């Protein structure tokens, strides 16, 4: 597999985010869904980078303890 597909957090979070964003664009009338769809993407990246940060921090702590 390609290296792009190895990031589990990304692939767990992206499909629901896209579905929510597309749903907001479709179901909110008068093009008012675009800001909400954009905010769902911003929320995705915040959650993604936060979880990645804490996972790396936990991994580094475990590596230090094993030495």
Protein Blocks (a to p, Z undefined) as FASTA:
>chain_A
ZZklmmmklmmmmmmmmmmmmmmmmmpghhlmmmmmmmmmmmmmmmmmmmmmmmmmmmmm
mmmmmZZ
